[in-house]
């Protein structure tokens, strides 16, 4: 799920095309100042992967990782 006021952004596409299904389920909110990732994953490793996947597409914006780590 991607929520973005900007046109189909490269950041959103990066997660949508991830080979990791859990990352494709995360939501992204974007403004001209920040990118916010929301949702839940089962490990801190997946949370970090989501963040790292978006780093190249921040274009000077802040990244707020609001992904929760929950056990199955």
Backbone as CSV, one residue per row, in Angstrom:
resi,resn,N_x,N_y,N_z,CA_x,CA_y,CA_z,C_x,C_y,C_z
1,UNK,0.857,-1.178,0.000,0.000,0.000,0.000,0.900,1.237,0.000
2,UNK,0.720,2.114,-0.938,1.526,3.318,-1.024,0.617,4.523,-1.050
3,UNK,0.900,5.470,-0.181,0.140,6.712,-0.158,1.121,7.834,-0.444
4,UNK,0.918,8.545,-1.521,1.870,9.578,-1.894,1.180,10.725,-2.612
5,UNK,1.393,11.972,-2.137,0.837,13.110,-2.850,1.625,13.411,-4.117
6,UNK,2.824,12.855,-4.228,3.640,13.067,-5.420,3.288,11.998,-6.449
7,UNK,3.640,12.256,-7.695,3.415,11.248,-8.729,4.169,9.981,-8.346
8,UNK,3.841,8.876,-8.941,4.466,7.583,-8.653,5.968,7.769,-8.469
9,UNK,6.379,7.827,-7.241,7.768,8.160,-6.938,8.681,6.953,-7.075
10,UNK,9.945,7.250,-7.233,10.926,6.185,-7.314,11.029,5.451,-5.988
11,UNK,10.833,6.159,-4.863,10.866,5.514,-3.551,9.743,4.495,-3.427
12,UNK,8.549,4.870,-3.842,7.412,3.957,-3.779,7.641,2.744,-4.675
13,UNK,8.144,2.977,-5.848,8.401,1.889,-6.791,9.471,0.946,-6.237
14,UNK,10.461,1.490,-5.530,11.526,0.660,-4.962,10.955,-0.400,-4.027
15,UNK,10.005,-0.024,-3.181,9.405,-1.019,-2.285,8.424,-1.917,-3.023
16,UNK,7.666,-1.378,-3.960,6.701,-2.190,-4.711,7.398,-3.297,-5.496
17,UNK,8.609,-3.052,-5.938,9.352,-4.023,-6.749,10.299,-4.886,-5.926
18,UNK,10.263,-4.754,-4.635,11.145,-5.539,-3.783,10.878,-7.031,-3.957
19,UNK,11.938,-7.838,-3.965,11.734,-9.285,-4.026,11.252,-9.855,-2.689
20,UNK,11.202,-9.014,-1.664,10.793,-9.451,-0.328,9.330,-9.067,-0.108
21,UNK,8.430,-10.038,-0.046,7.002,-9.737,0.067,6.650,-8.808,1.232
22,UNK,7.289,-8.966,2.367,6.968,-8.137,3.534,7.210,-6.655,3.254
23,UNK,8.205,-6.340,2.452,8.507,-4.936,2.140,7.465,-4.351,1.193
24,UNK,6.912,-5.177,0.331,5.887,-4.688,-0.592,4.594,-4.329,0.129
25,UNK,4.413,-4.819,1.344,3.202,-4.554,2.113,3.281,-3.261,2.931
26,UNK,4.432,-2.637,2.994,4.599,-1.422,3.786,3.989,-0.218,3.081
27,UNK,3.554,0.730,3.856,2.978,1.968,3.318,4.035,3.068,3.344
28,UNK,3.985,3.913,2.341,4.896,5.051,2.262,4.067,6.314,2.158
29,UNK,4.394,7.271,2.984,3.794,8.599,2.882,4.923,9.548,2.514
30,UNK,4.698,10.362,1.501,5.740,11.262,1.043,5.257,12.702,0.978
31,UNK,6.154,13.595,1.353,5.955,15.020,1.141,7.250,15.531,0.539
32,UNK,7.310,16.807,0.322,8.552,17.379,-0.202,9.640,17.434,0.865
33,UNK,9.260,17.248,2.149,10.225,17.317,3.245,10.638,15.952,3.784
34,UNK,9.774,14.939,3.669,10.063,13.659,4.321,9.398,12.484,3.631
35,UNK,9.958,11.310,3.906,9.376,10.031,3.503,9.155,9.257,4.803
36,UNK,7.937,8.745,4.992,7.600,7.981,6.191,7.216,6.569,5.770
37,UNK,7.857,5.568,6.382,7.520,4.170,6.130,6.682,3.693,7.311
38,UNK,5.563,3.032,7.024,4.690,2.502,8.083,4.297,1.067,7.762
39,UNK,3.996,0.342,8.795,3.554,-1.034,8.650,4.227,-1.892,9.695
40,UNK,4.255,-3.190,9.448,4.908,-4.089,10.394,5.633,-5.195,9.648
41,UNK,6.700,-5.651,10.263,7.508,-6.755,9.747,7.847,-7.671,10.919
42,UNK,8.420,-8.815,10.625,8.687,-9.803,11.673,10.102,-9.763,12.229
43,UNK,10.952,-8.861,11.718,12.318,-8.790,12.252,12.897,-7.388,12.057
44,UNK,13.874,-7.084,12.913,14.576,-5.811,12.777,15.368,-5.769,11.478
45,UNK,15.790,-6.925,10.998,16.498,-7.003,9.724,15.611,-6.499,8.582
46,UNK,14.354,-6.938,8.544,13.435,-6.480,7.493,13.152,-4.984,7.627
47,UNK,13.048,-4.499,8.857,12.845,-3.066,9.076,14.017,-2.286,8.490
48,UNK,15.226,-2.765,8.734,16.420,-2.103,8.206,16.482,-2.201,6.687
49,UNK,16.100,-3.340,6.126,16.091,-3.490,4.666,15.144,-2.488,4.013
50,UNK,13.994,-2.275,4.620,13.031,-1.304,4.075,13.651,0.086,4.055
51,UNK,14.298,0.436,5.144,14.933,1.750,5.228,16.047,1.889,4.198
52,UNK,16.876,0.885,4.099,17.997,0.933,3.150,17.509,0.979,1.703
53,UNK,16.393,0.332,1.405,15.849,0.346,0.043,15.445,1.750,-0.386
54,UNK,15.060,2.584,0.578,14.587,3.932,0.256,15.675,4.992,0.291
55,UNK,16.784,4.719,0.941,17.836,5.726,1.106,18.271,6.395,-0.210
56,UNK,18.452,5.660,-1.296,18.895,6.313,-2.533,17.861,7.269,-3.149
57,UNK,16.616,7.213,-2.677,15.544,7.990,-3.292,15.039,9.144,-2.421
58,UNK,15.742,9.455,-1.370,15.281,10.509,-0.462,15.403,11.906,-1.063
59,UNK,16.379,12.119,-1.902,16.573,13.409,-2.580,16.572,14.573,-1.590
60,UNK,17.331,14.409,-0.499,17.468,15.472,0.485,16.388,15.502,1.551
61,UNK,15.412,14.601,1.459,14.327,14.565,2.442,14.724,13.706,3.641
62,UNK,14.037,13.928,4.757,14.229,13.103,5.949,13.513,11.772,5.762
63,UNK,14.016,10.738,6.427,13.360,9.432,6.409,12.917,9.107,7.828
64,UNK,11.638,8.800,7.993,11.077,8.418,9.284,10.608,6.974,9.174
65,UNK,11.296,6.096,9.883,10.978,4.675,9.830,10.037,4.343,10.981
66,UNK,8.761,4.222,10.690,7.726,3.939,11.687,7.258,2.472,11.583
67,UNK,8.114,1.626,11.052,7.785,0.218,10.897,7.917,-0.474,12.257
68,UNK,6.883,-1.215,12.637,6.890,-1.954,13.896,7.394,-3.371,13.647
69,UNK,8.164,-3.889,14.599,8.618,-5.264,14.540,7.722,-6.078,15.470
70,UNK,7.026,-7.049,14.899,6.109,-7.893,15.665,6.420,-9.356,15.418
71,UNK,6.240,-10.160,16.424,6.490,-11.593,16.254,5.223,-12.264,15.707
72,UNK,5.433,-13.370,15.033,4.296,-14.114,14.462,3.450,-14.742,15.527
